[in-house]
């Protein structure tokens, strides 16, 4: 019974990444964020300033000092740009949590690459878990391979 209480006091985010799509589902409420995995930033030489995330990045592509990239599925890696991937995932988590009731504990994040790449994630599973915990605020992270499946009944 206490374990069920704890599950209700924490979000469970299922992050699915394709080359042309990112979908983040909060598994308790089944609300989701679904968009293009794009990030536009302004590079003034000293720092990168994020200007748009997702489909909103497309109109900015090609403007002066604006760079639009997809941090996923490049150079035979699922995560080609760690900072860009974190920015998109955090944007999705913020968008979802702003519509949901507050929870007491940090979320569980399940990261699932939906297409196989030669060099896999580009970082080790341990580094990916650490990245999701430190930069995305997860209490725990699960990394899934493209050929793995999740039993949602055991997660919710």
PEGIJO-V999292 format. One record per helix or strand. SS is the DSSP state (a for helix, b for strand). FROM is the first residue (numbers start at 0). LEN is the number of residues. Records with the same first field share a line. If there is no record, write none. Layout:
SS: FROM-LEN + FROM-LEN
This chain:
a: 1-7 + 53-7 + 81-16 + 124-12 + 151-4
b: 9-9 + 20-6 + 30-5 + 38-5 + 47-6 + 65-4 + 71-3 + 76-3 + 104-9 + 139-5
